[in-house]
Amino acid sequence: MIKYALACDQGHPFEGWFSVSADYDDQRERDAIECPYCGSRAIAKQIMAPAISGTKAQTGGVDATPQMRAMMMEAMGRVRAHVEENYDYMGDSFADEARAIHEGRSEERGIYGEATPAEVKSLVEDGVPVAPLPAAPAKKADVN
C-alpha cells in the first residue's frame, strides 16, 4: 500500500491509501477521491517525508496486519453511521450551532456538519468539544 498526504482545495489535510501509484491518478481523474471534512473533490497530493518501511516505532511496536486495518476501517464506519443516524446534521451551520449549544443558547444534543479549519480552531480555543467525523467508506465502484 502507498500512503499519500492529500489536501482539498479548502486546505483540509487527510491521508489516502492506494495499492499502487497509478490508482491515485486513476481515482483522481474520475473524481473518486473526496475530502472527508467537506466533501470537495478538488484534491491534490501534498509533500510528505518518506516513511521507512518496517520500523515498529511508527506503529507503537505493533505491525498492523491487513485484518487489523480492516477492523479499524469497519469500526470507523460504525462510528460514522451511528453519528449520521442519531445526531442532527447542521451543514455549514455546525460551528454556530455547536457554540450555541455550548453557551446554553440552544438545546443540548448531538450534532454534526461542516466547519472551516478557522472555525474549528476557534471552537477548540473556546472549550467547545468537537471532533472530526471518520471519513465515509469508499464505494467499491469508485476504488479498485
C-alpha positions as CSV (number, residue, x, y, z in Angstrom):
1,M,0.0,0.0,0.0
2,I,1.1,3.6,-0.7
3,K,0.1,6.3,1.7
4,Y,-0.2,9.9,0.3
5,A,-0.7,13.1,2.2
6,L,-3.6,14.8,0.5
7,A,-5.5,18.1,0.8
8,C,-8.6,19.5,-0.7
9,D,-8.9,23.0,-2.3
10,Q,-10.3,24.2,1.1
11,G,-7.0,23.3,2.8
12,H,-8.2,20.2,4.7
13,P,-5.4,17.7,5.1
14,F,-6.0,13.9,5.1
15,E,-4.4,10.7,4.1
16,G,-5.2,8.4,1.2
17,W,-4.1,4.8,0.8
18,F,-3.6,3.2,-2.6
19,S,-2.5,-0.2,-3.8
20,V,-0.2,1.3,-6.5
21,S,0.7,4.9,-7.5
22,A,-1.5,4.6,-10.7
23,D,-4.6,4.0,-8.5
24,Y,-4.3,7.6,-7.1
25,D,-4.1,9.0,-10.6
26,D,-7.0,7.0,-11.9
27,Q,-9.2,7.8,-8.9
28,R,-8.3,11.5,-9.1
29,E,-9.2,11.7,-12.8
30,R,-12.6,10.1,-12.0
31,D,-13.2,12.5,-9.1
32,A,-13.4,9.4,-6.9
33,I,-11.4,10.9,-4.1
34,E,-13.3,13.1,-1.7
35,C,-12.3,15.3,1.3
36,P,-13.6,13.6,4.5
37,Y,-14.2,17.0,6.0
38,C,-16.1,19.0,3.4
39,G,-16.7,16.6,0.5
40,S,-14.7,18.5,-2.0
41,R,-13.3,16.5,-4.9
42,A,-10.6,19.1,-5.8
43,I,-7.8,17.0,-4.3
44,A,-4.0,17.3,-4.6
45,K,-1.0,15.4,-3.2
46,Q,1.0,17.2,-0.5
47,I,4.7,17.0,0.2
48,M,5.4,14.4,2.9
49,A,8.5,12.8,4.4
50,P,9.1,9.2,3.3
51,A,8.3,6.5,5.8
52,I,10.9,3.9,6.5
53,S,9.1,0.6,6.0
54,G,9.3,-2.0,8.8
55,T,10.0,0.3,11.7
56,K,8.0,-0.6,14.7
57,A,8.3,2.9,16.1
58,Q,5.7,4.0,13.6
59,T,3.1,1.6,14.8
60,G,3.8,1.6,18.5
61,G,5.8,-1.6,18.3
62,V,2.9,-3.5,16.5
63,D,2.8,-4.5,12.9
64,A,-0.6,-3.6,11.5
65,T,-1.9,-6.5,9.6
66,P,-4.5,-6.2,6.8
67,Q,-7.0,-7.7,9.2
68,M,-6.3,-5.1,11.8
69,R,-6.6,-2.3,9.3
70,A,-9.9,-3.8,8.1
71,M,-11.2,-4.0,11.7
72,M,-10.3,-0.3,12.2
73,M,-12.0,0.8,9.0
74,E,-15.1,-1.2,10.0
75,A,-15.1,0.4,13.5
76,M,-14.7,3.9,12.0
77,G,-17.6,3.2,9.6
78,R,-19.8,2.2,12.5
79,V,-18.9,5.4,14.3
80,R,-19.8,7.5,11.3
81,A,-23.1,5.5,10.7
82,H,-24.1,6.0,14.4
83,V,-23.5,9.7,14.2
84,E,-25.4,10.0,10.9
85,E,-28.3,8.0,12.3
86,N,-28.6,9.6,15.7
87,Y,-27.2,13.2,15.5
88,D,-28.7,16.3,13.8
89,Y,-27.0,17.4,10.6
90,M,-26.2,21.1,10.7
91,G,-24.4,21.5,7.4
92,D,-22.4,24.8,7.2
93,S,-24.1,26.0,10.4
94,F,-22.3,23.4,12.5
95,A,-19.9,25.9,14.2
96,D,-22.6,28.4,15.1
97,E,-24.9,25.7,16.5
98,A,-22.0,24.0,18.4
99,R,-21.2,27.3,20.1
100,A,-24.9,28.0,20.8
101,I,-25.2,24.6,22.5
102,H,-22.0,25.1,24.5
103,E,-23.2,28.5,25.7
104,G,-26.7,27.2,26.6
105,R,-28.5,29.2,23.9
106,S,-29.6,26.1,22.1
107,E,-31.0,22.6,23.0
108,E,-28.3,20.2,24.2
109,R,-28.0,17.4,21.6
110,G,-25.5,15.7,19.3
111,I,-24.8,17.4,16.1
112,Y,-22.5,17.1,13.1
113,G,-21.8,19.1,10.0
114,E,-19.0,21.1,8.2
115,A,-16.7,23.7,9.6
116,T,-13.7,25.5,8.3
117,P,-10.3,25.0,9.9
118,A,-10.6,28.5,11.4
119,E,-14.0,27.8,12.8
120,V,-12.7,24.5,14.4
121,K,-9.7,26.3,15.9
122,S,-11.9,29.0,17.4
123,L,-14.3,26.4,18.9
124,V,-11.4,24.4,20.4
125,E,-9.8,27.5,21.8
126,D,-13.1,28.4,23.4
127,G,-13.5,25.0,25.0
128,V,-16.3,23.8,22.7
129,P,-15.9,20.0,22.4
130,V,-15.5,19.0,18.7
131,A,-14.0,16.0,16.9
132,P,-13.6,15.1,13.2
133,L,-16.1,12.5,11.9
134,P,-14.4,9.5,10.4
135,A,-14.3,9.5,6.6
136,A,-17.2,7.8,4.7
137,P,-16.1,4.5,3.4
138,A,-15.2,4.5,-0.3
139,K,-17.8,3.0,-2.6
140,K,-16.5,-0.2,-4.1
141,A,-17.4,1.0,-7.6
142,D,-15.1,4.0,-7.0
143,V,-12.0,2.1,-5.9
144,N,-10.1,-0.9,-7.2
